[in-house]
Amino acid sequence: MSVVPSRFIYLCLHFLVLYFQLQESHQSSADFRIYIENHTRNPDDLSRKQIRIYQLYSHTTGKHVQILGKKVNANGDDGGKYALLVVETETFGSHIRIKGKESEYYICMNKNGKIVGKLNGRNQECVFVEEFLENNYTALVSAKYKGWYLGFNRKGRPKKGSRTTQTQQEVHFMKRHPKGKVDPLEEFRFTTVTKRTRRARRLKQNPETN
């Protein structure tokens, strides 16, 4: 009866350990892939949304986008109840859904490029992608219909998406807080303290001493 060399047994055990480690690594990567797929398949998972409230100032009309219901225009006044927008941002990317706080209708773009308001914003037609421009404005392009932008003419009426480009002023917007509202970050903005600013602060606090 022959005796198996100990070195051979050691090598066999070593290869078995490597085999199980590779199997475990493969399973872990597969589990992670499945986890990502499950958590990105449904973009309407509320746990993955960030909610912001602001207004969209139109570069063309000088007024704000407002959602009246099925009708959407860019003639809203600063602080108007229909111009207050609830913007749902998905954490994976810059895809957003825009809903009127008062009307609860979403801004959507149909297959003809027409801008309409819909109560159900789950459809891909109601998803836009934010594009930040060099002029500090923001453009909103349809996530479903590539190259079609949210835009309004000088009268505040929606433009067809097929007739828009990123360079047009009609598709340029600026995010604004409602009239009388202050961005919380503004309250924490630091300023350099000098003799002049210190004196100005004292005069502001005690105007009767001047």
C-alpha positions in Angstrom: 0.0 0.0 0.0 1.5 3.3 -1.1 1.6 6.4 1.0 0.4 9.7 -0.5 3.1 12.3 0.0 2.2 15.0 2.4 3.1 17.8 -0.1 0.5 16.4 -2.5 -2.2 16.5 0.2 -1.2 20.0 1.1 -1.6 21.2 -2.5 -5.0 19.5 -2.8 -6.2 21.3 0.3 -4.8 24.6 -0.9 -6.6 24.3 -4.2 -9.9 23.4 -2.4 -9.6 26.5 -0.3 -9.0 28.7 -3.3 -12.0 27.1 -5.1 -14.4 27.8 -2.2 -13.1 31.4 -1.9 -13.7 32.0 -5.6 -17.2 30.5 -5.4 -18.0 32.8 -2.4 -16.6 35.8 -4.2 -18.6 35.1 -7.3 -21.8 34.6 -5.1 -21.1 37.9 -3.3 -20.7 39.9 -6.5 -23.8 38.2 -7.9 -25.8 39.1 -4.8 -24.5 42.7 -5.0 -25.5 42.9 -8.7 -29.0 41.7 -7.8 -29.3 44.2 -5.0 -28.4 47.1 -7.3 -30.9 45.9 -10.0 -33.7 45.5 -7.4 -33.1 49.0 -6.0 -32.8 50.7 -9.3 -35.6 48.9 -11.2 -38.3 50.9 -9.5 -37.5 54.7 -9.7 -40.6 55.5 -7.6 -39.3 54.1 -4.4 -39.9 56.9 -2.0 -37.0 56.0 0.2 -34.7 57.0 -2.7 -36.2 60.4 -3.4 -35.2 63.8 -2.4 -37.9 66.4 -2.2 -37.2 70.1 -3.0 -39.7 73.0 -3.2 -38.9 76.0 -5.4 -40.0 78.1 -8.4 -38.8 78.0 -12.0 -38.1 81.4 -13.4 -38.5 81.6 -17.2 -35.7 83.5 -19.0 -38.2 84.3 -21.8 -41.3 85.6 -20.0 -39.6 87.0 -16.8 -42.3 85.1 -14.9 -42.5 81.6 -13.3 -43.7 78.2 -14.5 -47.1 77.3 -13.1 -49.1 74.1 -13.2 -52.8 74.9 -13.2 -53.9 71.3 -13.8 -53.7 69.9 -17.3 -52.5 73.3 -18.5 -49.0 74.5 -17.9 -47.6 77.9 -18.7 -44.8 80.3 -17.7 -46.9 83.3 -16.6 -46.9 82.7 -12.8 -46.2 85.5 -10.4 -43.5 85.3 -7.8 -45.0 83.6 -4.8 -48.1 82.5 -6.7 -49.7 79.3 -5.3 -49.6 77.6 -8.7 -46.0 78.6 -9.3 -44.8 76.7 -6.2 -43.3 73.4 -7.4 -42.5 70.2 -5.6 -39.4 68.6 -7.3 -38.7 65.0 -6.7 -35.1 64.1 -7.4 -33.9 60.5 -7.7 -30.7 59.9 -5.8 -29.2 57.9 -8.8 -28.6 60.8 -11.3 -30.3 64.1 -12.0 -33.7 62.7 -13.1 -36.5 64.7 -11.6 -40.3 64.9 -11.6 -42.0 68.3 -11.2 -45.4 68.6 -9.5 -47.5 71.6 -8.7 -47.9 72.0 -4.9 -51.4 73.4 -5.3 -52.7 71.4 -8.2 -50.8 68.2 -7.6 -50.4 67.7 -11.3 -47.0 66.7 -12.9 -45.4 68.4 -15.8 -45.2 65.8 -18.6 -44.3 65.7 -22.3 -46.2 63.4 -24.6 -45.1 61.6 -27.8 -46.0 64.7 -29.9 -43.8 66.9 -27.8 -46.7 68.7 -26.1 -46.4 69.8 -22.5 -49.3 68.7 -20.4 -50.2 68.2 -16.7 -50.9 64.7 -15.4 -52.1 63.5 -12.0 -50.0 60.4 -12.3 -46.3 61.2 -12.6 -45.0 57.7 -12.6 -44.8 57.6 -16.4 -41.4 58.1 -18.0 -43.0 61.0 -20.0 -43.0 62.9 -16.7 -39.3 62.5 -16.0 -36.8 65.3 -17.0 -33.1 65.5 -16.7 -31.4 68.7 -15.4 -28.7 70.2 -17.5 -26.7 73.0 -15.8 -25.7 75.7 -18.3 -22.8 78.1 -18.4 -25.1 81.1 -18.0 -26.2 79.8 -14.6 -29.5 78.8 -16.0 -30.9 75.2 -16.0 -32.4 73.3 -19.0 -34.8 70.4 -18.6 -34.6 67.7 -21.3 -37.1 64.8 -21.5 -35.7 61.6 -20.2 -37.9 59.6 -22.7 -37.6 61.8 -25.8 -33.9 62.7 -26.2 -33.2 66.3 -27.3 -36.7 67.5 -26.5 -36.7 70.3 -23.9 -39.3 71.9 -21.6 -39.7 75.4 -23.1 -42.1 78.3 -23.3 -42.5 81.1 -25.8 -42.7 84.8 -25.0 -46.4 84.6 -24.3 -45.7 81.8 -21.7 -47.2 79.1 -23.8 -45.5 75.7 -24.0 -43.3 74.9 -27.0 -43.3 71.6 -28.7 -40.3 69.5 -27.6 -39.4 68.8 -31.2 -38.9 72.5 -31.8 -36.5 73.1 -29.0 -32.8 73.1 -28.6 -30.6 73.7 -25.6 -29.3 77.0 -26.9 -32.8 78.6 -27.1 -33.6 81.1 -24.3 -37.1 79.5 -24.2 -35.7 76.4 -22.4 -33.6 78.3 -19.9 -34.8 78.5 -16.3 -33.5 79.6 -12.9 -34.4 78.0 -9.6 -35.9 80.5 -7.2 -37.2 80.4 -3.7 -40.8 81.8 -3.2 -41.1 85.5 -2.4 -40.2 86.1 1.2 -38.5 82.8 1.6 -34.7 82.5 2.3 -32.5 79.7 1.4 -31.4 78.2 4.7 -27.8 78.0 3.4 -27.8 81.8 3.1 -28.1 82.1 6.8 -24.8 80.4 7.3 -22.8 82.3 4.7 -19.5 83.5 6.1 -18.3 87.1 5.7 -14.9 88.6 6.4 -15.0 90.8 9.5 -13.1 94.1 9.2 -13.1 97.4 11.1 -15.5 98.8 8.5 -18.0 95.9 8.7 -17.8 95.9 12.5 -18.6 99.6 12.5 -21.5 99.1 10.0 -22.9 96.4 12.2 -22.9 98.6 15.3 -24.6 101.4 13.4 -27.2 99.0 12.1 -27.9 97.7 15.6 -27.9 101.2 17.2 -29.2 103.7 14.6 -30.1 106.3 17.2 -26.4 106.8 18.2 -25.6 108.1 14.7 
